[in-house]
Amino acid sequence: MSLAGKITTEIGVHATAAKWFNLFATQLHHVQNLTDRVHGTKLHQGEDWHHNETVKHWTYTIDGKATTCLESIESIDEQNKTITYKLFSGDIDHKYKKFKFTFQAIDKDQGGAFIKWTVEYERLAEEVDPPYGYIEYLHKCTKDIDVHLLKA
């Protein structure tokens, strides 16, 4: 059995892809105020929240447990409204050798957007479950954030 895998989910939202991408590309530090699953975030290294060399420290809830990790932006594709984040350290390193989130905002023809999340991972051992709790976390956070973006 392979220790590496990918899980992808698409969530329909009401706010536009441009609003979603703007939030994640230029206002990521606000996410902690938009969903109760994120307890806090702070700059760990660097001065700009949206620079590839910046490292952020996150505290959030996965599977009912407070969890921590560090995160950095691996790539941003403005044309395709896609951002890839690398998660490491903290609780991530206890279970995974590699862990990435890819966020993509895709406009719907009839208004609104699809938010596509891809979780790419490599488990440290077969006993480690795939990160299904992160998919549930992303769904909940996406719904919470959409409510805010509709007001903005």
C-alpha positions as CSV (number, residue, x, y, z in Angstrom):
1,M,0.0,0.0,0.0
2,S,1.3,3.4,-0.9
3,L,2.0,5.9,1.8
4,A,1.5,8.9,-0.6
5,G,-1.8,10.2,-1.8
6,K,-4.0,13.1,-2.9
7,I,-7.5,13.9,-1.8
8,T,-9.4,16.5,-3.8
9,T,-12.8,18.2,-3.0
10,E,-14.8,20.9,-4.7
11,I,-17.1,23.1,-2.7
12,G,-19.7,25.4,-4.3
13,V,-19.7,28.9,-2.8
14,H,-21.7,32.1,-3.4
15,A,-18.8,34.6,-3.4
16,T,-16.8,35.1,-6.6
17,A,-13.5,33.4,-7.4
18,A,-11.8,36.8,-7.4
19,K,-13.0,37.6,-3.8
20,W,-11.8,34.2,-2.7
21,F,-8.4,34.5,-4.4
22,N,-7.9,38.0,-3.1
23,L,-8.5,36.8,0.5
24,F,-6.0,33.9,0.3
25,A,-3.4,35.8,-1.8
26,T,-3.4,39.2,0.1
27,Q,-5.4,38.8,3.4
28,L,-4.6,35.4,4.7
29,H,-4.0,36.7,8.2
30,H,-7.8,37.5,8.4
31,V,-8.8,33.8,8.1
32,Q,-8.4,33.4,11.9
33,N,-11.2,35.8,12.4
34,L,-13.6,34.2,9.9
35,T,-13.9,30.6,11.1
36,D,-14.0,29.1,14.6
37,R,-11.8,26.2,13.4
38,V,-8.7,28.5,13.2
39,H,-7.7,29.6,16.7
40,G,-4.8,31.8,15.8
41,T,-2.0,32.5,13.4
42,K,1.1,34.6,13.6
43,L,4.2,35.3,11.6
44,H,6.9,32.8,12.6
45,Q,9.6,34.0,10.2
46,G,9.5,37.0,7.8
47,E,7.6,40.3,7.6
48,D,5.1,39.8,4.8
49,W,2.2,37.4,5.1
50,H,2.2,36.6,1.4
51,H,5.8,36.1,0.5
52,N,7.1,32.7,-0.4
53,E,9.9,32.8,2.2
54,T,7.5,33.8,5.0
55,V,6.6,31.1,7.6
56,K,3.3,31.3,9.5
57,H,2.4,29.5,12.7
58,W,-1.2,28.1,12.8
59,T,-3.3,26.7,15.6
60,Y,-6.6,25.1,14.5
61,T,-8.9,22.2,15.2
62,I,-8.7,18.8,13.4
63,D,-10.9,15.9,14.5
64,G,-11.8,17.8,17.7
65,K,-8.2,18.3,18.7
66,A,-6.2,21.5,18.8
67,T,-3.4,21.2,16.3
68,T,-0.4,23.3,15.3
69,C,1.8,23.6,12.3
70,L,4.0,25.9,10.3
71,E,3.0,26.9,6.8
72,S,4.7,28.6,3.8
73,I,3.5,29.5,0.3
74,E,5.1,27.2,-2.2
75,S,3.5,28.8,-5.3
76,I,0.9,31.3,-6.5
77,D,-0.7,31.3,-10.0
78,E,-2.7,34.4,-10.3
79,Q,-4.1,33.6,-13.8
80,N,-5.6,30.3,-12.5
81,K,-6.3,31.6,-9.0
82,T,-4.3,28.8,-7.4
83,I,-2.1,28.8,-4.3
84,T,-0.1,25.9,-3.0
85,Y,0.8,25.9,0.7
86,K,3.4,23.6,2.4
87,L,2.5,22.6,5.9
88,F,5.2,21.2,8.2
89,S,6.5,21.0,11.8
90,G,4.2,20.7,14.8
91,D,1.6,18.0,14.6
92,I,2.1,17.5,10.9
93,D,5.6,16.1,11.3
94,H,4.3,13.4,13.7
95,K,2.2,11.8,10.9
96,Y,3.4,13.0,7.5
97,K,6.7,13.3,5.7
98,K,5.1,15.6,3.1
99,F,1.9,17.7,3.4
100,K,0.5,20.3,1.0
101,F,-2.8,22.2,0.5
102,T,-3.6,23.5,-3.0
103,F,-6.4,26.1,-3.1
104,Q,-8.1,27.0,-6.4
105,A,-11.0,29.4,-6.9
106,I,-13.0,28.7,-10.1
107,D,-15.8,30.9,-11.3
108,K,-19.2,29.3,-12.0
109,D,-21.0,30.3,-15.2
110,Q,-24.1,31.3,-13.3
111,G,-22.4,33.2,-10.5
112,G,-20.5,32.2,-7.4
113,A,-17.5,29.9,-7.6
114,F,-16.1,26.5,-6.8
115,I,-13.4,26.2,-4.3
116,K,-11.2,23.3,-5.1
117,W,-8.9,22.0,-2.3
118,T,-6.3,19.3,-2.9
119,V,-4.5,17.8,0.0
120,E,-1.3,16.0,-1.1
121,Y,0.5,14.0,1.6
122,E,3.0,11.2,2.3
123,R,2.4,9.3,5.6
124,L,5.2,8.3,7.8
125,A,3.8,4.8,8.3
126,E,0.9,2.6,7.2
127,E,-0.7,3.0,10.6
128,V,-1.2,6.7,9.9
129,D,-4.7,7.3,8.4
130,P,-5.0,9.5,5.3
131,P,-5.9,13.1,6.4
132,Y,-9.7,12.9,6.0
133,G,-10.1,15.2,9.0
134,Y,-8.4,18.0,7.0
135,I,-11.1,17.6,4.2
136,E,-13.8,18.1,6.8
137,Y,-11.9,21.0,8.3
138,L,-11.6,22.6,4.8
139,H,-15.3,22.2,4.1
140,K,-16.3,23.8,7.4
141,C,-13.8,26.7,7.0
142,T,-14.9,27.3,3.4
143,K,-18.5,27.6,4.4
144,D,-17.7,30.0,7.2
145,I,-15.5,32.1,5.0
146,D,-18.1,32.3,2.2
147,V,-20.6,33.9,4.6
148,H,-18.1,36.6,5.4
149,L,-17.1,37.2,1.8
150,L,-20.8,37.7,0.8
151,K,-21.0,40.5,3.3
152,A,-17.8,42.1,2.1
